[in-house]
Amino acid sequence: MFKFKNNTDLKIIMALTLVHFTGDFYHSFISPLLPVLIQKYSLTLTQAGFIAGISRFLAFVVQPPIGYLADRYKTRAFVLGGPLIVIISTSLVGIAPSYAVLLLLVAASSIGSSIFHPTTAGMISSYSGRNFAFSMSVFNMGGTLAFGLGPLFITWLVAGYGLEATPYTIFFGLAMMYYLYKIVPMPVGEGLSNLGLIGSIKEIFGPVWKSILLLWLVMVLRAFVGQSFVTFFPVLYSWEGHSLISVGLLVAIFTVAGSVSGLLAGHMADRMGFKPVFYITHLLTPPCMLLLLYLPGNWVYLGAMLAGFFVLATLPLGVTMAQKLAPGGKSMASSLMMGLAWGTGGVLTPVTGKLCDIFTIKPVLSIIAFIPFITLWLIHLIPKEENPSNQAQIFAP
């Protein structure tokens, strides 16, 4: 079904995917541990939301300048240094002596994550050949699969051995980083060394700013829905009697389903265009999110699968579309859709937490579930007339 041709370097694509998997595997520990952390530090849902919010706010702040630096300088420091920071900081979360120290560790993990994401995503197009969308989906699968397996692993570990066992996870991460040091290639710069940050933004995004802005708004709203759910539905089901391992399994199903849908979405977008894939997935996201909230008993696992499948499907497509619109600054384009959009959606998580404190979790998430309908209008508004050599290929069915 899937054929790699036209100079697609699968070996390097998989190496970059492994970087993505390693960093996100550790970064995924926080959300499934929120029920335990809430209990340990006697947190309100607003404070729990702030844990998620500070992580995503730093992605908002850090990724765009890192994307600029990655396009300007040829170095592996971003690709390898970012995951290393994530591994060290996240491994220490379980022994944080206070809520303040916990926030500092989460912040460090977010900074590390923000360092490697735009750089590795920006490298994909250099090795993807004509299978760009599918290659980006393979790369994205590394992250979403990590966010599926990471919660399973960390909830099993903490349920059996307590939060004090999290530092032992560092050894696997260090071994992976040694292996990645051996196989990851040097990034290729984009020739922006003579331009400053503002000049680079004008050079890269100026001709297509309207399409980029609309696409960014779509990705912000998608991120807000996905992050509100992945932050608070584990807390909801923990309070409704699910064990920590059961909560980890729900998060795993949610995210692994997203990795599968991302692959399918990338394959379909390479063949039928991006817009039809966006329309289909965002139209079906709201009812599936509601199924996650309201299906009874063990049917909730089916709800988690359907919700994750549709809400996460377009994550790699937003990055791919931005890189095609702005091919002269692939890392910056990636940072805009992965960091700035994800971070903007994420900084609203404390607001979601405050609303959940007032109205409880389920009614708030039920309303948030309908937001993808708004993105259908925004997708329709993305113009085709700007940079037609790119957009005819990107947006046409």
N, C-alpha and C positions, 0 to 999 in steps of 0.2 A: 504493500500500500504506500509506504513512504520510501522514496528513492532519493539518495544523495548523489548529486551529479554537479557538473559544471564547477569544478574546483572547490567544492565544499570540503574543508579540512576537518573531518569528524574527530580526529585525535585531539586537536586543539579545542574544538567546541566542547568536547567532553571534559578536558582539563579545566576550562573556565567554568563549566557547569559544576565541577567538583569543588572549585573555590566557592561558588555560590552556595552549594549544599553545606559545606563545612561552616561558613560564617553564619548562615541562617539556622543551622541545626542548634547551635548554642543560643542564638538570639531568640529562638522560639520558646525557650524555657520559661519566660516571664508570665505570659498569659495563663497557661494551665496551672501555674503555682499561685495565682492571685487568691484563690480561696484560702490556701494555707497562710499566705502572707497577710491577708486581711485578719485572720484569726491571731497570728503571732503578734502583729503590731496594733491590733484593735482599730482597724481603719474603717472609715466611712466609704461609701461607694464613690464619693467625690475624690477622696484621697487615692483610692484604687485607680480611678480614672486618670488622676494626675501622674501616676506611675507610667501608664501607657502614653499619656499626653506629652510628658517631657521627652520620652524616647522619640516620638514622632515630630515634636517641635525641633529637636536637634537635627533630624533628617532634613527638615525644612530649611534650616540654617546652613548646614554643613555641605550637603550634596552639590548645590550649584557651584560654589567656588572650587570644590574638589573636581567637579567635572571640567571646569575651565583649566585648572592646573594639569589634569590628565591629558587634555587636548594639547596643551602647550609643551609639556615635558615628557620625554620617554624614560620611564622608570617603573620598576616593579614594586616600589615601596608602597604604593596605594593598593595594588592587587594583593600583596602578601601581608603587609602591615595591618590592614584593616581587620581581616579575620583573626589575626593574632590578638589584637586588642579585645575583640568580642569574646574570644575563648577565655582569656584571663579574667576579665571583669565579670562575665556571667557565671563562671565557675565559683566565684566568691559570694554570690547572692545569698546562698543559704546560710552563711555565717555572718551576715551583716549585723552589727550590734544595735543598730537603730534604724528608724525610718529614713533619717537624713542620709546615712551611709548607703542604704539601699537605693535611694534616688541617685546618688553619685555613681554607684556601680551600673545602674540601668542607663544613666547618661553616658558613661564611658562606652558601654556596649553599643549604644546608638551611634556614637561618633565613629567607632570602628566599623560598624555596618555601613554608615554613610560614606566612608572612605573607599571601600572596595566596590560597592554597587555600581556607580556610574562608570568606573574605569573598566571593569570586566564586561559590563553590558556594551560599552562603546567598542570593545575589541571584537565582538561577535561578527559584525558586518565584514570585517577584514578577512574572515575565514569562512563565511557562509556561502559564497558563490551566489547562485540564483535562488537558493532555498533560504532566503533571509528570514521571513516570518516564521518558518518552521524551526530554523536554527535558534532564533530568539525564544521560541516556545520551549525548545529542549533546555536552553539555558535557564529559563524561568522555572521549568520543571524541577531543576535542582533546588531552587529556593522553596517552592511549594511542597515538594516531597520532604524537605528538611523540616518545614513547619508541620508536617504530618507525623514524621517519625520522632522528632524532638520531644513533643509533648508526651508521646507514649513512653519514651525512655525515661524522661525526668519524673513523670508521675509514678512510674513503677519504682524508680530509685527512692524517691522521697517517701512514698507509701511504705516501703519496706525498711528503709534505713534512716529516715528523717532528713530534715533540711541540712543537717550537719554533714551529710555525705556528698553534697554538690561539689566541693573542691576536688574530689577524686576524678571528676570528669575531665579535668584539664589534661590528663596524660594522653587520652585519645586525640584530643585536639592538637597537641604539640606534635604527635607522631604524624598526623595528617599534614600539618604545615611543613614538616621536613620533606615529605613526599612531594607536596606542591611546589616547594622551592626548586626541586629537581626538574619538574616538567613544564612549568608555566613559562611561556615565551615573553620577550620584551614587548610592551605595547608600542604601537606606532603613533607618533604625534600627528596632529592635524595642521601643522604649519601656522599656528596662531601666535608664534612667539613675538611678533612685532606689534601685536595689538594688546591693549589692556583689556580688563574684564568687560567694561562697558562697550568698548569698540568691538570686542569679539561677539558680544550679544547682538549688536546692530548688524554686524557682518553676517552672522549665522541665521538670525531669526527675522531680520528686517523684511525681506520679500514675502514671507509667509506668516507674519505675526498673527493675522486674524485666525487662520486655521489652527495655529499652535495654541492660541488663547482658548478657542472653543474646545479643542481636544483636551487641553489642560483642565478645563472646568469639568468635562466629562469624567476625567480620571480622579479629580478631587472628590466629586460626589460618590463615585464608585468606591473610593478609598474610605470615605466617611462611613458608608453603609457597612462595608466589610469589617472595618476595624471596630466599629461600635458593637457589632455582633460577636466578633472573636474575643473581645475584651469582656463582655458581660454575659454572654450565654453560658460560659463555663461557671460563672458565679450563680446564675439562675438555677442551673441544674444541680449544682452542689447543694444549694439551699433546698431544692426539692427532693433531696435524698440520694442522689447519685454519689457513688464513691469517687475518690480522687482519680483512680485508674479509669473508671467509667467516663469521667469528664475528659481525661486525656485522650481516650478513644474517640469521643465525639469530636474533639478538636482535630485529631488525626484524620478522621474520615472526612471532615469538612475541607481540610487543606489538600489531602491526597486527591480527592475528587477534583479540586481546582487544578492540580498538576495535570491530570488526565484531560480535562476540558481545555486547558491552555494549549496542549499539544494538538488537539483536534481543531481548535480555533485557528492556530497558526497554519495548519495544513489547509483548512478551508479558505483562509484569507489569501494564501498564495494562489488559489485557483478561482475564487469568485469575488475577490475584493473584500475590503475591510468593513464597509458600512453594513452589508447584509448580516455579517457575523455579530456586529454590535447591536443591531436592531433585534435579532432573535434572542440573544442572551439577556439583554437588558429588559426585554419585554417579559421574559419568563422568570427573571430574578425575584420580583416582589412576591408572587404566589409561593415560590419555593422557600423564601425566607419565613413566610408565615407558617408553612408546614413545619419548619424547624421549631417554631415556638409552640405550636398547638397540637401536633400529632401525639397521641397518648402512648404510654408504655415504651416498649422497645421499638415502636415505629419511629421514635425520635432519631434513631440512627439513620433511617432512610431520609428523614428530613435534613439531617446534617449533610448527607451525601449530595442531595439535590441542591441545597442552598450553596454549598461550596462550589459545586460544579458550575453553576451559572454566575455567581457573583465574582468569582476569580478568573473566569474564562478570558476576559479581555485585558487582563493585566499586561501580558507580553505584547499585545497588539498596540496598545498605546505607545509603548517604547519604540516598537518597530515603525509605526507611522511617523513619529516625531523624527526618528533618524533618517527616514526617507525624505521628509520635508526639509530637513536641515542636514544634509550629508557632510557639510564642512565642519561640523562640531558634534560628532556622535556621542561623546561622553557628556557634553553639556546638554544635549537633547535628552539623553537617558536620565541625567540628574533632574531635569525639569519634570519628567513624567514619573520617575521612581521616587525621587527625594522630595521635590517641591510639592508635587501633587499628593503623594502619600503623607508627607508631613503636614500639609495644610488640612487634609482630611483628619489626620490624627490629633492635631491640636484641639480639635473640637470634642475629643473624647471626654475630658473633664466636664464639659457641658452636658454630655450624655449622662455621665455619672451623677451630676447634680440633679438632673431631671429624674433619674432613677431613684435617687434618695427621696424625692418628693412624691412621685407617682408610681413607684415600683418599676421593676425592670421590664416585665412583659408588655405593658401598654406602651412604653416609650419605644422599645424595639419594634413593636407592631407598626407604629407610625413611620419610623425610619425606613422600614422595609419598602415603602412606596416611593422613595426618592429616585430609584432608577428610571421610573416613568418620565421624570423631568429630563433625564439625559437623552431620551429619544428625540426630543425637540432640539436639543443642542447639537446632536449628531446631524440632524437634518439641516441645520444652519451652516455647517462647515462648507465654505464655498469651494467651488471647483476651478474658478477662473484664475486664481493666483498660482503662479509657477506651474502651468499646465503640463509641462514635461514630466513633472513628478506626480502631480495630483491626479492626472488621468489614470495613471497606473495604480495609485494608492486607493482612491475612493470609488472608482467605477466598479459596478458589479461585474 
